[in-house]
Amino acid sequence: MQVDVTFRNIAPSEALRTYARDKIGRIKRYLPKTIDAQVTLTLDGFRNVAESTLRGPGANLTAKESSTADMYAAIDLLSDKLAKQARRHNDKGRARRNARPEPLPEPDEGDAP
């Protein structure tokens, strides 16, 4: 999975970039066919905002989280939200694949012309 990290209104940090890549990269186990992820880290006044978009075949997940503590907390909240969305998407797909259509009713022998 390709994870791109963008910084807005904050100095780029290799530690933050690596942390974001590791946390978002863990979601790959729920969506193994995910092509790429875009993570944007923004400092908006006192709020640390982390946004992400995951794109893959049949799945486009988007999440946004903010924290006043620090950017690491915002990334943690973001990864939790994306993991929940990915699990839900995965479970829905599994339920659709395992669903069996109801069999058609047998015609009565007395209904034949």
N, C-alpha and C positions, 0 to 999 in steps of 0.2 A: 504494500500500500504506500502510495506517495502522499506524504503529509507536508504541506506548505504552510509556513508560519509567517504572518505579517504583523508588524508592530506599527501602531499609530499613537502618536503623542507620548511615546515612551522610548527610552534608549534600547536598541536591540541588545539582547543578552543571550549568549550561547547556552547558559544554564536554563533559562526559560524556554528557549527553542527546543532543547533536548527533552526537558520535562514534558512539554506539550506533545512532542512527537511520541514519547513513550506512552503517555496516558491515552492519547487518541489511537495509537497503534494497537492497543489492547482490544479495541472494539472489533478488530479483524476476526476474532474467533466467532463472533455472532454473524458477521457478514463477510464470508471469505472471498466473495467476488467483488468487493468494493474496489473501485479503480483509484480514486484519489480523495483527499480530504484537504479542505482549506480552513485554517485556523487564523483568526484575527484577534490580537490582544491590544486593547485600547485603555488608556488612562483618561478618564473623563472626570475631571475635578478630583474628588476623593474616592471615586468608584473605580475599581478595576473590572473591566468588562472583557469577557472571553466569548467569542462567537465562533461557530464552526458549521461547515456544510460538508456532508459526506455524499459522494455520488457513486452510483454503481448501477448495474443492470437491474431495473425494477425497484430501486430504492434511492430516494433522495431525502436525507435526514438533515434537518437544520435545528440548531439550538443556540440559545444565548443565555449567559449567566453573568451575574455581577456580584462582587464582594467588596466590602470596605476594608477587610483585613489585609489581604495581599493578593497578588496575581496568582500565586500557587493555589490559593483557596478557590479562586474563580475557575481555574483550570480543572480542579477536582470536581467542583459542582457541574461543570460542563460535561466532563467525561461520564459522570454518573447519569446525567440526563440523556446523553447520546446512547449509552449502554442500555438504558431502559427502553428507548425507542427502537433500538436494533433488536433487542430480545422480543419485543412485541411484534415487530415486522417479521422476524424469523418464525415465531409461533403461529402467526396468521398464515404464512406460507405453508407451514407444515400441516396445519389444520385443513387447508384447501387441498393439499395433495393427498391427505389421508381420507378425505370425505368420499364416501361412496354414494352414487346416486341411488335413489329409492327404486326398487324394481317395479316394472309396470305390472298392473293387476292382471291376473290370469283371466282370459275370456271364459265366460260360462258356456257350457256345452249346449244349453237350451237356447242361447242367443243365435246360433248358427241358422242361416236361411234355408 
